[in-house]
Amino acid sequence: MPLPFASRLDNVETSAIRELFKLLGKPGIISFAGGFPDSAMFDVEGLREASQKALAEEPGAALQYGATEGYEPLRAQLAAFEQSKGVQDIQPHQLIVTTGSQQALDLLGKTMISPGDKVIVEGPTFLATIQCFRLYGADLVSAPIDSQGVDVDKLEALIREHKPKFVYLIPTFGNPSGALLSLERRRKVLELAVRYQTLIVEDDPYGDLYFTKEPPPPSLLALSKDVPGSRDWLAHCGSMSKVLSPGLRVGWLVAPPELLAKATMCKQFSDAHTSTFAQATAAQYLKSGRMPATLDRVRKVYAERALAMGDALKRELGDAIEFTQPQGGLFFWARLTGAGGKVSDAAEFAKRAIEKGVAFVPGAPFFAKEPDRSALRLSFATAGVDKIAEGVARLRQAS
């Protein structure tokens, strides 16, 4: 007899991206599929020193059980990190440390979603978010986006129609879209939160990975000081995974006090606390002052690779592909046009590409509703400039 699994599992499927990774063991594959940072960018020496200091200065705290809310020195460093990005009034007690920002999203699902609740997400959006919220029974509503992020007029109409439990956005270099929500739209989103008393969840794992001389518009969290009452309707998820190391599994959640208390209670049930050793290491790293130089190096490398990929796509595929050159983050989001008789279905293109020795992710799984079958996501993060040129040339052969 089959095991009687929970009915909530009927709403979710295995990640299309994780399944794709099974094909990447083939020798010679050039992968544009993953959403990983480049491990060559990790500040190994800085992390080594930080872990040694954590063991030398507070071995008991680093190796013992800890508070569910997080290791206090790290909470202080994370508050200071947010303050350096314009969040002027944040205090350590206003955030909890999570096991990656993915856990922050899971805690929001646990605390906010009852089966059948409406939740608005971007179309497209982070695949794991779709899976997570559906696991808790959410009825997902898709809000359209363009190169400037979510269409706020259509978002307002959807909020009016569906009265969602919350709205989930990745305003800065979204995954998979790479879109950057404009300053004007950011303010409007916060105004909508207050007007309709609707929680906005801001996921911000890529905000530090910008390629321009000037940083992107401030986060919704930073801007909330300019829109009275908006902090009461805002949750912010941050992460060290894309800028320092995903292996540390250090993220954080800033939220209104009542929501933060409920999330902390649910975290107690999940894992008691995030690894104290990882937290102590991250705290020492941030305290060391090495993060600005690390970010400068990472931004320079990723900017070079993004430019190389954009140039290669134009050169090799021409008008058979449409995209907006990303200003930051890890991804290109593109559409196949079918021009010149080229393939227009991204899933079919992905199969052909694997045969030519290059991998990417078709875009359909990133949509909660009405997927765009012509869309695809390409990551430039883990391939050098030469590999990018070679991989895109293979895409031309597959098209």
Steps between C-alpha positions, in 0.01 A plus 500: 500500500625854429593714798226749599684825432359837606254645250699827492760320289243469221553869426876494436750331271874440509697806395552513124839656561613228741388237253700670227814475711489122455593557136798720578738220591557438133865588417548829318164654589509879531233595752302822498236321707585548867426796720824455689768760568844410369693312770819664370357828633481378859734679740641176635781665694264749659255226597783289639615787719142570608435139601828486692414820686154363579657193661774698673285778646169329584536125453213421735254724316619385158464129577204494740126523447386858451198726503241436232502869408869479416850560635495849647833621354381396153163669543689819587727465195205432269318806633813705432523345151144611426573844647791535256243458220270773625282319753563764762273393783549124518601336827629144560180393677302582184650208307549128549773287344373227270659198333535678169233735368317189376409423862371854541261435212398168651430667835285759325308218335449323832390809688286671236348249257191291562377264225325698230649838593588727211865604468621730222839426345679641198469325166767366474638449851739283703407136442561390860259769621224362278564153639523618861181704501306231315613246759305702759194513276529846346299589192765696311411802290753621243575872460664598169844660490718681250861620507408746779349231717139437595231703321365690803171601337418138422628399843255743662214356296598148608519604867153652474360191331662224703570658842814285541661392824817661365689604189843346432751704295868487406543870420874501433640281219226240529545128457440409223408830337802713591251789515572810707195666655519874440511748787159638408345153498664414833331795664168402344534144630548631854205735458287205384603305810369778724189579294382139485663383824669220312831347603781538245779241516825633355753230410842661453780246442647683198483867593874529569595353161466812285718581199451875473712767668203607710304246707143410407204676662474440875328185619136521599623462856722807466228699322235415759616793715364735230153338481326534837356175630663279238741328740196347669417322173847394388711186546856493363707188429877532471777250429876454514481217246560695179756747639703296750430126496185289457663228710468715812119491460463841664198714420276735696144618528388851594129523574239668721534384863193275505602322179860468618381338824288246312788426259734447794255254657477304174878499464522338843302209357713483184865511604518666845752750361730561206848348542671700773842428349388637163347802672813570704714468186276741308504744792880500512518543122272802500688644799832462314403759238583275204153500348532824294811373319336162442193666350714724277683196361183296446318788328790556260522133398125452458465827308767382254325166454158658457635730230669205327178299502292787365746560218516128418121461493466792258785370284396135487119510517417846370129573471412140594528605865379801699636614837579801716865530602508445879637774724580257779423160649584165343257452212386578148128460434431457130231410247537296186333680210518224240642749250668347198337165564688452826349303788245694708421247775750524785448142622580366153795737477630371836496140372689597187745706704585207728582297191742777398658506845343808661225532761252768605161503671176533299286780639161331538553367858559856626136594434229430755238539226498518118866418429688658212629200304745717307680629811830374640746585777876512448749547784839655426633468855705180488641509145802704399489731199651239264254232613213743457603567140534128429172414674299761312655384172369153585157654560508635145567149374206372704258768382 
